[in-house]
Amino acid sequence: MFEEMVASIEEEVVNFLMKAEIETETIERQKVAEGEAVIPFETSDEEPKKKKPYVKKTHIGRNDPCPCGSGKKYKNCHGK
């Protein structure tokens, strides 16, 4: 009974493959540019923006005196 089932499945697969039609989609390419490179900064009058360097701020430790001048530790004053 199992062998009959496997044989019928194989027969259905073969019938399906013989009836199948392959469709191919052809995509036509469009001409975009003819050897011209796009350079955004040379075509416009604007200068490219320059990045500013990162300035590292002074680090206040938890147990250092608070910069507000209260005399307390930073963790007990403005560090909360």
C-alpha positions as CSV (number, residue, x, y, z in Angstrom):
1,M,0.0,0.0,0.0
2,F,2.9,2.4,0.8
3,E,4.7,1.5,-2.4
4,E,1.5,2.3,-4.4
5,M,1.3,5.7,-2.7
6,V,4.9,6.5,-3.5
7,A,4.4,5.4,-7.1
8,S,1.3,7.6,-7.5
9,I,3.2,10.6,-6.0
10,E,6.0,10.0,-8.5
11,E,3.6,9.8,-11.4
12,E,1.8,13.0,-10.3
13,V,5.1,14.9,-10.0
14,V,6.2,13.7,-13.5
15,N,2.9,14.8,-15.0
16,F,3.2,18.2,-13.3
17,L,6.7,18.7,-14.5
18,M,5.8,17.8,-18.1
19,K,2.9,20.3,-18.1
20,A,4.8,23.1,-16.5
21,E,5.8,26.1,-18.6
22,I,8.7,28.3,-17.7
23,E,8.1,32.0,-18.0
24,T,11.0,34.4,-18.2
25,E,10.8,38.1,-17.6
26,T,13.0,40.2,-19.6
27,I,13.9,43.6,-18.1
28,E,15.2,46.1,-20.5
29,R,18.0,48.4,-19.3
30,Q,17.6,52.1,-19.8
31,K,20.5,54.3,-20.7
32,V,21.4,56.4,-17.7
33,A,24.5,58.5,-18.4
34,E,27.1,58.6,-21.1
35,G,30.4,58.5,-19.4
36,E,29.8,61.5,-17.2
37,A,30.6,61.2,-13.5
38,V,28.4,63.0,-11.0
39,I,30.4,65.3,-8.8
40,P,28.1,67.2,-6.5
41,F,30.5,69.8,-5.1
42,E,32.0,70.9,-8.4
43,T,28.7,71.6,-10.0
44,S,27.3,73.7,-7.2
45,D,28.7,77.0,-5.8
46,E,28.6,75.7,-2.2
47,E,31.7,74.6,-0.3
48,P,31.5,71.2,1.4
49,K,30.9,71.5,5.1
50,K,33.9,70.8,7.2
51,K,33.5,68.8,10.4
52,K,34.6,70.5,13.6
53,P,37.0,68.5,15.9
54,Y,35.6,67.0,19.0
55,V,36.8,68.8,22.1
56,K,37.0,66.5,25.1
57,K,35.6,68.1,28.3
58,T,37.2,67.7,31.7
59,H,35.9,64.8,33.6
60,I,34.7,65.3,37.2
61,G,35.1,62.2,39.4
62,R,32.4,61.2,41.8
63,N,34.6,61.9,44.9
64,D,36.1,65.2,43.6
65,P,34.8,68.5,45.2
66,C,31.8,69.9,43.3
67,P,32.7,72.7,40.9
68,C,29.8,74.9,42.2
69,G,31.9,75.7,45.3
70,S,29.7,74.2,47.9
71,G,32.5,72.1,49.4
72,K,30.5,68.9,49.1
73,K,31.6,65.9,47.0
74,Y,30.2,65.9,43.5
75,K,28.2,62.8,44.1
76,N,26.4,64.4,47.0
77,C,25.8,67.8,45.3
78,H,25.2,68.0,41.5
79,G,26.1,64.4,40.7
80,K,22.7,63.0,41.9
